[in-house]
Amino acid sequence: MWGTLLELLIQILTFCAIGAGAYALTRLLRFRRRDWPFADPKRVGIQATAVVLLGWVLLTVYLVSASSFVSLIEPHPSVRVYAARDIGVKLFRSVLAFGPLLVFMIWRRESWASARVSKHNLYRSLLVGGILAGLIVASVLGRFGGDSQTVLTRLTTSHLWALAYYSLTGLVEELAFRGFLQTRVSAWLGRVRGVAFVAGLMSLAHIPQRIYVSGMAFGDAIVSSVALIPINLLFGHIMLQTENVVAPGLFHVFVDWSVTLT
């Protein structure tokens, strides 16, 4: 428990420092604002929350059921070997978790732009996402004394598969929680409350994954999931400022992938 707490404290402090840079960067670039495209924000916000929770329940049922037949516990990302099979497994879990969201959008005939997938603020969003991804990689280099050659010599095919794996993870999760859900909840509850609500919900949604995939005890799973709130608040702030899923998506991908480099 104490080892987990110390590791998470270091992680939180690192992201607080990067968060300060993200805040300054998004304020500096002055992104254009658009009004919420919803006629009834409260109804849309409640429906969006229900749809995302439905996907979370489906994924949880799958993890619990599958663990009864085969162990789903995977090693820490820094020691795990990734392969093509992992992409297929991740894609299946993503369909379970976020399939209801896609069905809902098709049924409601909602555009991708309503989930912040558009050309709006696109280039500035790419710039923000790229810079923050670079900061994450730089933090990894810092652990090796700034020696990029050491990091490069450690790269294997597994790291390339891991990049594909976490690209799917980061982009899909940001599309669902930030692009789809946060946009609708913020239209209903307000910008700050929307960011806080989604950050808390997304963090707690990781509890089943921590237990059945990472193999954590229940208490450690809760601590680890709650410790995700600061980084999820940061993702939410970036989404709020850029109004384009590209920026938090890119950042999320490299936050996850950087763990495999350590």
DRENTOR-711989 format. One record per residue (C-alpha): residue number from 1; y, z, x. Coordinates in steps of 0.001 Angstrom, whole numbers. Last residue first. Layout:
<pt><seq>NUM</seq><y>Y</y><z>Z</z><x>X</x></pt>
...
***
This chain:
<pt><seq>262</seq><y>3463</y><z>-17893</z><x>10941</x></pt>
<pt><seq>261</seq><y>3384</y><z>-21571</z><x>9949</x></pt>
<pt><seq>260</seq><y>1444</y><z>-21064</z><x>6692</x></pt>
<pt><seq>259</seq><y>4192</y><z>-18729</z><x>5431</x></pt>
<pt><seq>258</seq><y>6715</y><z>-21563</z><x>5809</x></pt>
<pt><seq>257</seq><y>4992</y><z>-23459</z><x>2996</x></pt>
<pt><seq>256</seq><y>6049</y><z>-21019</z><x>270</x></pt>
<pt><seq>255</seq><y>9730</y><z>-20847</z><x>1220</x></pt>
<pt><seq>254</seq><y>9603</y><z>-24563</z><x>2019</x></pt>
<pt><seq>253</seq><y>8555</y><z>-25575</z><x>-1489</x></pt>
<pt><seq>252</seq><y>10923</y><z>-23093</z><x>-3176</x></pt>
<pt><seq>251</seq><y>13937</y><z>-24498</z><x>-1332</x></pt>
<pt><seq>250</seq><y>13070</y><z>-28032</z><x>-2348</x></pt>
<pt><seq>249</seq><y>12642</y><z>-27018</z><x>-5987</x></pt>
<pt><seq>248</seq><y>15739</y><z>-24808</z><x>-6051</x></pt>
<pt><seq>247</seq><y>17849</y><z>-27834</z><x>-5047</x></pt>
<pt><seq>246</seq><y>16005</y><z>-30587</z><x>-6962</x></pt>
<pt><seq>245</seq><y>16084</y><z>-28793</z><x>-10333</x></pt>
<pt><seq>244</seq><y>19681</y><z>-29866</z><x>-10961</x></pt>
<pt><seq>243</seq><y>22388</y><z>-27736</z><x>-12581</x></pt>
<pt><seq>242</seq><y>23703</y><z>-27030</z><x>-9056</x></pt>
<pt><seq>241</seq><y>25250</y><z>-23617</z><x>-9719</x></pt>
<pt><seq>240</seq><y>22764</y><z>-22222</z><x>-12240</x></pt>
<pt><seq>239</seq><y>19797</y><z>-23656</z><x>-10395</x></pt>
<pt><seq>238</seq><y>20952</y><z>-22054</z><x>-7135</x></pt>
<pt><seq>237</seq><y>21499</y><z>-18761</z><x>-8963</x></pt>
<pt><seq>236</seq><y>18033</y><z>-18923</z><x>-10499</x></pt>
<pt><seq>235</seq><y>16373</y><z>-19573</z><x>-7147</x></pt>
<pt><seq>234</seq><y>18271</y><z>-16569</z><x>-5774</x></pt>
<pt><seq>233</seq><y>17233</y><z>-14398</z><x>-8716</x></pt>
<pt><seq>232</seq><y>13674</y><z>-15545</z><x>-8048</x></pt>
<pt><seq>231</seq><y>14034</y><z>-14479</z><x>-4415</x></pt>
<pt><seq>230</seq><y>15242</y><z>-11033</z><x>-5512</x></pt>
<pt><seq>229</seq><y>12558</y><z>-10667</z><x>-8245</x></pt>
<pt><seq>228</seq><y>9606</y><z>-11461</z><x>-5978</x></pt>
<pt><seq>227</seq><y>9283</y><z>-7787</z><x>-4987</x></pt>
<pt><seq>226</seq><y>8196</y><z>-7093</z><x>-8579</x></pt>
<pt><seq>225</seq><y>5169</y><z>-9340</z><x>-8002</x></pt>
<pt><seq>224</seq><y>4130</y><z>-7680</z><x>-4741</x></pt>
<pt><seq>223</seq><y>4543</y><z>-4177</z><x>-6179</x></pt>
<pt><seq>222</seq><y>2573</y><z>-5111</z><x>-9309</x></pt>
<pt><seq>221</seq><y>-220</y><z>-6744</z><x>-7311</x></pt>
<pt><seq>220</seq><y>-369</y><z>-3784</z><x>-4934</x></pt>
<pt><seq>219</seq><y>-925</y><z>-1452</z><x>-7881</x></pt>
<pt><seq>218</seq><y>-3617</y><z>-3661</z><x>-9423</x></pt>
<pt><seq>217</seq><y>-5516</y><z>-4108</z><x>-6151</x></pt>
<pt><seq>216</seq><y>-4969</y><z>-7451</z><x>-4477</x></pt>
<pt><seq>215</seq><y>-7567</y><z>-10221</z><x>-4275</x></pt>
<pt><seq>214</seq><y>-5088</y><z>-13040</z><x>-3656</x></pt>
<pt><seq>213</seq><y>-6607</y><z>-15237</z><x>-6372</x></pt>
<pt><seq>212</seq><y>-7667</y><z>-12772</z><x>-9106</x></pt>
<pt><seq>211</seq><y>-5213</y><z>-9915</z><x>-8557</x></pt>
<pt><seq>210</seq><y>-2141</y><z>-11648</z><x>-7117</x></pt>
<pt><seq>209</seq><y>-2603</y><z>-14592</z><x>-9477</x></pt>
<pt><seq>208</seq><y>-2804</y><z>-12232</z><x>-12457</x></pt>
<pt><seq>207</seq><y>441</y><z>-10486</z><x>-11348</x></pt>
<pt><seq>206</seq><y>2417</y><z>-13688</z><x>-10695</x></pt>
<pt><seq>205</seq><y>3792</y><z>-13831</z><x>-14256</x></pt>
<pt><seq>204</seq><y>5683</y><z>-10620</z><x>-13428</x></pt>
<pt><seq>203</seq><y>7950</y><z>-12545</z><x>-11046</x></pt>
<pt><seq>202</seq><y>8495</y><z>-15424</z><x>-13468</x></pt>
<pt><seq>201</seq><y>9499</y><z>-13068</z><x>-16280</x></pt>
<pt><seq>200</seq><y>11896</y><z>-11053</z><x>-14129</x></pt>
<pt><seq>199</seq><y>13611</y><z>-14121</z><x>-12690</x></pt>
<pt><seq>198</seq><y>13707</y><z>-15746</z><x>-16153</x></pt>
<pt><seq>197</seq><y>15494</y><z>-12781</z><x>-17712</x></pt>
<pt><seq>196</seq><y>17918</y><z>-12316</z><x>-14801</x></pt>
<pt><seq>195</seq><y>18974</y><z>-15987</z><x>-14745</x></pt>
<pt><seq>194</seq><y>19412</y><z>-16058</z><x>-18520</x></pt>
<pt><seq>193</seq><y>21348</y><z>-12803</z><x>-18496</x></pt>
<pt><seq>192</seq><y>23796</y><z>-14246</z><x>-15960</x></pt>
<pt><seq>191</seq><y>24255</y><z>-17580</z><x>-17743</x></pt>
<pt><seq>190</seq><y>24449</y><z>-16428</z><x>-21342</x></pt>
<pt><seq>189</seq><y>21776</y><z>-15282</z><x>-23781</x></pt>
<pt><seq>188</seq><y>21094</y><z>-18497</z><x>-25740</x></pt>
<pt><seq>187</seq><y>22298</y><z>-21295</z><x>-23459</x></pt>
<pt><seq>186</seq><y>20971</y><z>-19241</z><x>-20562</x></pt>
<pt><seq>185</seq><y>17553</y><z>-19084</z><x>-22265</x></pt>
<pt><seq>184</seq><y>17480</y><z>-22862</z><x>-22626</x></pt>
<pt><seq>183</seq><y>18480</y><z>-23748</z><x>-19072</x></pt>
<pt><seq>182</seq><y>16345</y><z>-20938</z><x>-17681</x></pt>
<pt><seq>181</seq><y>13228</y><z>-22212</z><x>-19460</x></pt>
<pt><seq>180</seq><y>13180</y><z>-25930</z><x>-18662</x></pt>
<pt><seq>179</seq><y>14830</y><z>-26430</z><x>-15269</x></pt>
<pt><seq>178</seq><y>14336</y><z>-22910</z><x>-13931</x></pt>
<pt><seq>177</seq><y>10927</y><z>-21802</z><x>-15160</x></pt>
<pt><seq>176</seq><y>9130</y><z>-25085</z><x>-15784</x></pt>
<pt><seq>175</seq><y>10801</y><z>-27461</z><x>-13342</x></pt>
<pt><seq>174</seq><y>10974</y><z>-24723</z><x>-10715</x></pt>
<pt><seq>173</seq><y>7271</y><z>-23975</z><x>-11127</x></pt>
<pt><seq>172</seq><y>6322</y><z>-27656</z><x>-10930</x></pt>
<pt><seq>171</seq><y>8453</y><z>-28321</z><x>-7848</x></pt>
<pt><seq>170</seq><y>7317</y><z>-25248</z><x>-5947</x></pt>
<pt><seq>169</seq><y>3582</y><z>-25450</z><x>-6631</x></pt>
<pt><seq>168</seq><y>3194</y><z>-29193</z><x>-6227</x></pt>
<pt><seq>167</seq><y>5185</y><z>-29100</z><x>-3009</x></pt>
<pt><seq>166</seq><y>3128</y><z>-26052</z><x>-2060</x></pt>
<pt><seq>165</seq><y>-120</y><z>-27995</z><x>-2152</x></pt>
<pt><seq>164</seq><y>1341</y><z>-31092</z><x>-463</x></pt>
<pt><seq>163</seq><y>2732</y><z>-28918</z><x>2339</x></pt>
<pt><seq>162</seq><y>-597</y><z>-27088</z><x>2575</x></pt>
<pt><seq>161</seq><y>-2393</y><z>-30417</z><x>2951</x></pt>
<pt><seq>160</seq><y>-65</y><z>-31176</z><x>5862</x></pt>
<pt><seq>159</seq><y>-627</y><z>-27694</z><x>7304</x></pt>
<pt><seq>158</seq><y>-4401</y><z>-28183</z><x>7125</x></pt>
<pt><seq>157</seq><y>-4086</y><z>-31396</z><x>9096</x></pt>
<pt><seq>156</seq><y>-2855</y><z>-29235</z><x>11955</x></pt>
<pt><seq>155</seq><y>450</y><z>-27868</z><x>13242</x></pt>
<pt><seq>154</seq><y>211</y><z>-25146</z><x>15901</x></pt>
<pt><seq>153</seq><y>1491</y><z>-27415</z><x>18676</x></pt>
<pt><seq>152</seq><y>4623</y><z>-28044</z><x>16612</x></pt>
<pt><seq>151</seq><y>5339</y><z>-24305</z><x>16269</x></pt>
<pt><seq>150</seq><y>5123</y><z>-23723</z><x>20005</x></pt>
<pt><seq>149</seq><y>7290</y><z>-26766</z><x>20676</x></pt>
<pt><seq>148</seq><y>9953</y><z>-25395</z><x>18316</x></pt>
<pt><seq>147</seq><y>10512</y><z>-22407</z><x>20613</x></pt>
<pt><seq>146</seq><y>13235</y><z>-20385</z><x>18879</x></pt>
<pt><seq>145</seq><y>11728</y><z>-17114</z><x>20087</x></pt>
<pt><seq>144</seq><y>8553</y><z>-17661</z><x>18092</x></pt>
<pt><seq>143</seq><y>9670</y><z>-15492</z><x>15170</x></pt>
<pt><seq>142</seq><y>13008</y><z>-17296</z><x>15260</x></pt>
<pt><seq>141</seq><y>11218</y><z>-20587</z><x>14709</x></pt>
<pt><seq>140</seq><y>10034</y><z>-19228</z><x>11357</x></pt>
<pt><seq>139</seq><y>13616</y><z>-18289</z><x>10420</x></pt>
<pt><seq>138</seq><y>14680</y><z>-21806</z><x>11415</x></pt>
<pt><seq>137</seq><y>12125</y><z>-23257</z><x>8987</x></pt>
<pt><seq>136</seq><y>13667</y><z>-21163</z><x>6199</x></pt>
<pt><seq>135</seq><y>17162</y><z>-22187</z><x>7220</x></pt>
<pt><seq>134</seq><y>16126</y><z>-25845</z><x>7142</x></pt>
<pt><seq>133</seq><y>14821</y><z>-25445</z><x>3598</x></pt>
<pt><seq>132</seq><y>18199</y><z>-23950</z><x>2690</x></pt>
<pt><seq>131</seq><y>20008</y><z>-26941</z><x>4191</x></pt>
<pt><seq>130</seq><y>17742</y><z>-29444</z><x>2456</x></pt>
<pt><seq>129</seq><y>18008</y><z>-27788</z><x>-956</x></pt>
<pt><seq>128</seq><y>21799</y><z>-27624</z><x>-717</x></pt>
<pt><seq>127</seq><y>22086</y><z>-31246</z><x>427</x></pt>
<pt><seq>126</seq><y>19642</y><z>-32499</z><x>-2197</x></pt>
<pt><seq>125</seq><y>21657</y><z>-30638</z><x>-4836</x></pt>
<pt><seq>124</seq><y>24891</y><z>-32209</z><x>-3598</x></pt>
<pt><seq>123</seq><y>23243</y><z>-35608</z><x>-3875</x></pt>
<pt><seq>122</seq><y>21862</y><z>-34997</z><x>-7378</x></pt>
<pt><seq>121</seq><y>24868</y><z>-33367</z><x>-9047</x></pt>
<pt><seq>120</seq><y>23690</y><z>-35003</z><x>-12311</x></pt>
<pt><seq>119</seq><y>21190</y><z>-37721</z><x>-11422</x></pt>
<pt><seq>118</seq><y>18607</y><z>-36154</z><x>-13718</x></pt>
<pt><seq>117</seq><y>15870</y><z>-33536</z><x>-14022</x></pt>
<pt><seq>116</seq><y>17758</y><z>-30544</z><x>-15388</x></pt>
<pt><seq>115</seq><y>15183</y><z>-29699</z><x>-18087</x></pt>
<pt><seq>114</seq><y>17435</y><z>-31238</z><x>-20772</x></pt>
<pt><seq>113</seq><y>17764</y><z>-34229</z><x>-18412</x></pt>
<pt><seq>112</seq><y>14035</y><z>-34798</z><x>-18814</x></pt>
<pt><seq>111</seq><y>14772</y><z>-35676</z><x>-22442</x></pt>
<pt><seq>110</seq><y>13580</y><z>-33739</z><x>-25463</x></pt>
<pt><seq>109</seq><y>11563</y><z>-35612</z><x>-28076</x></pt>
<pt><seq>108</seq><y>10590</y><z>-32306</z><x>-29698</x></pt>
<pt><seq>107</seq><y>6905</y><z>-33259</z><x>-29597</x></pt>
<pt><seq>106</seq><y>7264</y><z>-34685</z><x>-26099</x></pt>
<pt><seq>105</seq><y>9072</y><z>-31578</z><x>-24861</x></pt>
<pt><seq>104</seq><y>6524</y><z>-29274</z><x>-26497</x></pt>
<pt><seq>103</seq><y>3571</y><z>-31196</z><x>-25078</x></pt>
<pt><seq>102</seq><y>5144</y><z>-30978</z><x>-21616</x></pt>
<pt><seq>101</seq><y>5635</y><z>-27221</z><x>-21957</x></pt>
<pt><seq>100</seq><y>2121</y><z>-26706</z><x>-23296</x></pt>
<pt><seq>99</seq><y>788</y><z>-28424</z><x>-20139</x></pt>
<pt><seq>98</seq><y>2604</y><z>-25936</z><x>-17913</x></pt>
<pt><seq>97</seq><y>14</y><z>-23277</z><x>-17172</x></pt>
<pt><seq>96</seq><y>-3168</y><z>-25227</z><x>-17825</x></pt>
<pt><seq>95</seq><y>-1822</y><z>-28408</z><x>-16213</x></pt>
<pt><seq>94</seq><y>-640</y><z>-26393</z><x>-13214</x></pt>
<pt><seq>93</seq><y>-4073</y><z>-24777</z><x>-12841</x></pt>
<pt><seq>92</seq><y>-5709</y><z>-28214</z><x>-12779</x></pt>
<pt><seq>91</seq><y>-3176</y><z>-29540</z><x>-10257</x></pt>
<pt><seq>90</seq><y>-3756</y><z>-26527</z><x>-8023</x></pt>
<pt><seq>89</seq><y>-7521</y><z>-27095</z><x>-8057</x></pt>
<pt><seq>88</seq><y>-7078</y><z>-30789</z><x>-7266</x></pt>
<pt><seq>87</seq><y>-4654</y><z>-30062</z><x>-4438</x></pt>
<pt><seq>86</seq><y>-7020</y><z>-27445</z><x>-3020</x></pt>
<pt><seq>85</seq><y>-9830</y><z>-29995</z><x>-2842</x></pt>
<pt><seq>84</seq><y>-7748</y><z>-32143</z><x>-458</x></pt>
<pt><seq>83</seq><y>-7906</y><z>-29411</z><x>2196</x></pt>
<pt><seq>82</seq><y>-6124</y><z>-26198</z><x>3220</x></pt>
<pt><seq>81</seq><y>-7416</y><z>-23718</z><x>5814</x></pt>
<pt><seq>80</seq><y>-6199</y><z>-20174</z><x>5129</x></pt>
<pt><seq>79</seq><y>-4954</y><z>-18005</z><x>7973</x></pt>
<pt><seq>78</seq><y>-1197</y><z>-17926</z><x>7283</x></pt>
<pt><seq>77</seq><y>-1738</y><z>-18485</z><x>3557</x></pt>
<pt><seq>76</seq><y>-3637</y><z>-15148</z><x>3287</x></pt>
<pt><seq>75</seq><y>-7289</y><z>-15645</z><x>2410</x></pt>
<pt><seq>74</seq><y>-8412</y><z>-16768</z><x>-1072</x></pt>
<pt><seq>73</seq><y>-10103</y><z>-14705</z><x>-3773</x></pt>
<pt><seq>72</seq><y>-11434</y><z>-16891</z><x>-6581</x></pt>
<pt><seq>71</seq><y>-14931</y><z>-15383</z><x>-6440</x></pt>
<pt><seq>70</seq><y>-17312</y><z>-17193</z><x>-8792</x></pt>
<pt><seq>69</seq><y>-18753</y><z>-16583</z><x>-12248</x></pt>
<pt><seq>68</seq><y>-16702</y><z>-13704</z><x>-13663</x></pt>
<pt><seq>67</seq><y>-13684</y><z>-14820</z><x>-11626</x></pt>
<pt><seq>66</seq><y>-13620</y><z>-18024</z><x>-13687</x></pt>
<pt><seq>65</seq><y>-13098</y><z>-16110</z><x>-16923</x></pt>
<pt><seq>64</seq><y>-10267</y><z>-13935</z><x>-15592</x></pt>
<pt><seq>63</seq><y>-8542</y><z>-16879</z><x>-13917</x></pt>
<pt><seq>62</seq><y>-8936</y><z>-19110</z><x>-16996</x></pt>
<pt><seq>61</seq><y>-7646</y><z>-16442</z><x>-19364</x></pt>
<pt><seq>60</seq><y>-4654</y><z>-15915</z><x>-17070</x></pt>
<pt><seq>59</seq><y>-3888</y><z>-19643</z><x>-16981</x></pt>
<pt><seq>58</seq><y>-3988</y><z>-19905</z><x>-20776</x></pt>
<pt><seq>57</seq><y>-1818</y><z>-16771</z><x>-21141</x></pt>
<pt><seq>56</seq><y>791</y><z>-18153</z><x>-18710</x></pt>
<pt><seq>55</seq><y>865</y><z>-21452</z><x>-20611</x></pt>
<pt><seq>54</seq><y>1471</y><z>-19585</z><x>-23857</x></pt>
<pt><seq>53</seq><y>4196</y><z>-17536</z><x>-22159</x></pt>
<pt><seq>52</seq><y>6000</y><z>-20769</z><x>-21201</x></pt>
<pt><seq>51</seq><y>5819</y><z>-22043</z><x>-24786</x></pt>
<pt><seq>50</seq><y>6987</y><z>-18736</z><x>-26273</x></pt>
<pt><seq>49</seq><y>9966</y><z>-18574</z><x>-23910</x></pt>
<pt><seq>48</seq><y>10939</y><z>-22160</z><x>-24793</x></pt>
<pt><seq>47</seq><y>10705</y><z>-21401</z><x>-28513</x></pt>
<pt><seq>46</seq><y>12891</y><z>-18312</z><x>-28182</x></pt>
<pt><seq>45</seq><y>15522</y><z>-20222</z><x>-26183</x></pt>
<pt><seq>44</seq><y>15482</y><z>-23192</z><x>-28564</x></pt>
<pt><seq>43</seq><y>15958</y><z>-20955</z><x>-31595</x></pt>
<pt><seq>42</seq><y>18792</y><z>-19054</z><x>-29928</x></pt>
<pt><seq>41</seq><y>20487</y><z>-22184</z><x>-28534</x></pt>
<pt><seq>40</seq><y>20732</y><z>-24039</z><x>-31899</x></pt>
<pt><seq>39</seq><y>22512</y><z>-27372</z><x>-31250</x></pt>
<pt><seq>38</seq><y>21260</y><z>-27662</z><x>-27677</x></pt>
<pt><seq>37</seq><y>22655</y><z>-29907</z><x>-24905</x></pt>
<pt><seq>36</seq><y>24281</y><z>-27031</z><x>-22938</x></pt>
<pt><seq>35</seq><y>27654</y><z>-28188</z><x>-21614</x></pt>
<pt><seq>34</seq><y>27899</y><z>-29796</z><x>-18195</x></pt>
<pt><seq>33</seq><y>29496</y><z>-28486</z><x>-15025</x></pt>
<pt><seq>32</seq><y>30312</y><z>-30393</z><x>-11812</x></pt>
<pt><seq>31</seq><y>29358</y><z>-28676</z><x>-8570</x></pt>
<pt><seq>30</seq><y>31995</y><z>-27193</z><x>-6308</x></pt>
<pt><seq>29</seq><y>30489</y><z>-27697</z><x>-2837</x></pt>
<pt><seq>28</seq><y>31872</y><z>-24441</z><x>-1423</x></pt>
<pt><seq>27</seq><y>30517</y><z>-22168</z><x>-4155</x></pt>
<pt><seq>26</seq><y>26980</y><z>-23513</z><x>-3709</x></pt>
<pt><seq>25</seq><y>27194</y><z>-23034</z><x>59</x></pt>
<pt><seq>24</seq><y>28606</y><z>-19505</z><x>-79</x></pt>
<pt><seq>23</seq><y>25892</y><z>-18359</z><x>-2487</x></pt>
<pt><seq>22</seq><y>23155</y><z>-20037</z><x>-455</x></pt>
<pt><seq>21</seq><y>24404</y><z>-18378</z><x>2736</x></pt>
<pt><seq>20</seq><y>24353</y><z>-14954</z><x>1086</x></pt>
<pt><seq>19</seq><y>20883</y><z>-15737</z><x>-222</x></pt>
<pt><seq>18</seq><y>19652</y><z>-16500</z><x>3283</x></pt>
<pt><seq>17</seq><y>20573</y><z>-12948</z><x>4284</x></pt>
<pt><seq>16</seq><y>19059</y><z>-11518</z><x>1098</x></pt>
<pt><seq>15</seq><y>15991</y><z>-13675</z><x>1727</x></pt>
<pt><seq>14</seq><y>15382</y><z>-12069</z><x>5074</x></pt>
<pt><seq>13</seq><y>15953</y><z>-8557</z><x>3683</x></pt>
<pt><seq>12</seq><y>13436</y><z>-9212</z><x>879</x></pt>
<pt><seq>11</seq><y>10768</y><z>-10474</z><x>3274</x></pt>
<pt><seq>10</seq><y>11208</y><z>-7477</z><x>5567</x></pt>
<pt><seq>9</seq><y>10853</y><z>-5173</z><x>2561</x></pt>
<pt><seq>8</seq><y>7775</y><z>-7110</z><x>1382</x></pt>
<pt><seq>7</seq><y>6004</y><z>-6585</z><x>4692</x></pt>
<pt><seq>6</seq><y>6880</y><z>-2891</z><x>4674</x></pt>
<pt><seq>5</seq><y>5676</y><z>-2436</z><x>1068</x></pt>
<pt><seq>4</seq><y>2390</y><z>-4228</z><x>1751</x></pt>
<pt><seq>3</seq><y>1740</y><z>-2069</z><x>4792</x></pt>
<pt><seq>2</seq><y>2511</y><z>1024</z><x>2723</x></pt>
<pt><seq>1</seq><y>0</y><z>0</z><x>0</x></pt>
***
